Amino acid sequence: MTARSCPKQPVGGMAGERTVCERDGDAWYRAGGGRHEYALVEKGHVLKVSGDSTKVTRAVPRSALHSAHRPSDTELAAVLPPA
């Protein structure tokens, strides 16, 4: 995701909607189609956290994005079914 490609990618899969992009630290803040999201590009992957812009403030997806992490073995054991 770059300054050029960001506006061409719809927020939350809302095709046909205008997307506005703004750099916010190491991430992109994106808004369009009644949704907003934060996107972080790292090691060839893009992590996106979005929400309805009328129900969650901009701070919610930003906080969730920066709290995301690879799960530990203990976390995985708690959420995955037994082998």
Backbone hydrogen bonds in HBPLUS format (Angstrom, degrees):
<---DONOR---> <-ACCEPTOR-->    atom                        ^
c    i                          cat <-CA-CA->   ^        H-A-AA   ^      H-
h    n   atom  resd res      DA  || num        DHA   H-A  angle D-A-AA Bond
n    s   type  num  typ     dist DA aas  dist angle  dist       angle   num
A0006-CYS N   A0002-THR O   2.81 MM   4  5.60 157.2  1.86 155.8 159.5     1
A0008-LYS N   A0005-SER O   3.04 MM   3  5.36 140.3  2.21 109.9 121.6     2
A0009-GLN N   A0006-CYS O   3.16 MM   3  5.60 164.4  2.19 116.1 120.8     3
A0014-MET N   A0011-VAL O   3.12 MM   3  5.83 161.6  2.15 122.6 127.5     4
A0015-ALA N   A0013-GLY O   3.00 MM   2  5.69 127.8  2.28 107.6  92.4     5
A0017-GLU N   A0014-MET O   3.33 MM   3  6.07 150.9  2.42 140.3 141.8     6
A0020-VAL N   A0031-ALA O   2.82 MM  11  5.25 166.2  1.84 156.5 161.1     7
A0031-ALA N   A0020-VAL O   2.94 MM  11  5.25 150.3  2.03 144.9 153.9     8
A0022-GLU N   A0029-TYR O   2.82 MM   7  5.13 145.7  1.94 152.5 161.2     9
A0029-TYR N   A0022-GLU O   2.73 MM   7  5.13 178.8  1.73 162.7 162.4    10
A0024-ASP N   A0027-ALA O   2.87 MM   3  5.37 174.8  1.87 153.6 151.9    11
A0027-ALA N   A0024-ASP O   3.16 MM   3  5.37 164.2  2.19 125.7 126.0    12
A0028-TRP N   A0039-ALA O   2.79 MM  11  5.10 161.0  1.82 150.5 157.2    13
A0039-ALA N   A0028-TRP O   2.86 MM  11  5.10 151.2  1.95 143.5 152.5    14
A0030-ARG N   A0037-GLU O   2.81 MM   7  5.24 169.4  1.82 159.1 160.4    15
A0037-GLU N   A0030-ARG O   2.78 MM   7  5.24 155.7  1.84 154.2 158.3    16
A0032-GLY N   A0035-ARG O   2.97 MM   3  5.53 164.7  1.99 157.5 159.1    17
A0035-ARG N   A0032-GLY O   3.09 MM   3  5.53 159.2  2.14 114.4 120.9    18
A0053-SER N   A0034-GLY O   2.92 MM  19  5.60 159.0  1.96 130.1 135.9    19
A0036-HIS N   A0051-GLY O   3.00 MM  15  5.76 157.1  2.06 162.6 170.1    20
A0051-GLY N   A0036-HIS O   2.93 MM  15  5.76 146.9  2.04 160.3 171.0    21
A0038-TYR N   A0049-VAL O   2.94 MM  11  5.49 152.9  2.01 150.2 156.1    22
A0049-VAL N   A0038-TYR O   2.98 MM  11  5.49 156.7  2.04 155.6 163.0    23
A0040-LEU N   A0047-LEU O   2.88 MM   7  5.24 156.2  1.94 147.0 154.9    24
A0047-LEU N   A0040-LEU O   2.90 MM   7  5.24 163.3  1.93 150.9 153.1    25
A0042-GLU N   A0045-HIS O   2.86 MM   3  5.37 160.6  1.89 153.7 160.2    26
A0045-HIS N   A0042-GLU O   3.00 MM   3  5.37 159.2  2.04 116.2 123.0    27
A0055-LYS N   A0052-ASP O   3.03 MM   3  5.40 156.1  2.09 111.5 119.1    28
A0056-VAL N   A0052-ASP O   3.03 MM   4  6.14 151.0  2.12 166.5 173.7    29
A0060-VAL N   A0057-THR O   3.11 MM   3  5.68 146.6  2.22 113.3 121.1    30
A0063-SER N   A0059-ALA O   2.88 MM   4  5.94 161.8  1.92 148.8 153.2    31
A0064-ALA N   A0060-VAL O   3.00 MM   4  6.19 164.5  2.03 154.2 158.8    32
A0065-LEU N   A0061-PRO O   2.90 MM   4  5.96 156.5  1.96 143.7 149.8    33
A0066-HIS N   A0062-ARG O   3.16 MM   4  6.40 163.0  2.19 148.9 152.5    34
A0067-SER N   A0063-SER O   3.01 MM   4  6.13 117.2  2.42 138.1 154.1    35
A0067-SER N   A0064-ALA O   3.20 MM   3  5.03 144.8  2.33  94.3 104.6    36
A0068-ALA N   A0064-ALA O   3.11 MM   4  6.19 121.9  2.46 142.2 154.3    37
A0068-ALA N   A0065-LEU O   3.34 MM   3  5.41 150.7  2.43  99.2 107.4    38
A0076-LEU N   A0072-SER O   2.96 MM   4  6.23 163.3  1.99 154.4 158.9    39
A0077-ALA N   A0073-ASP O   2.94 MM   4  6.10 158.8  1.99 147.0 152.8    40
A0078-ALA N   A0074-THR O   3.19 MM   4  6.39 140.0  2.36 139.6 149.4    41
A0078-ALA N   A0075-GLU O   3.18 MM   3  5.21 128.0  2.47  95.0 108.3    42
A0079-VAL N   A0076-LEU O   3.14 MM   3  5.35 136.9  2.33 101.9 113.2    43
A0080-LEU N   A0076-LEU O   2.87 MM   4  5.78 155.7  1.93 164.0 167.6    44
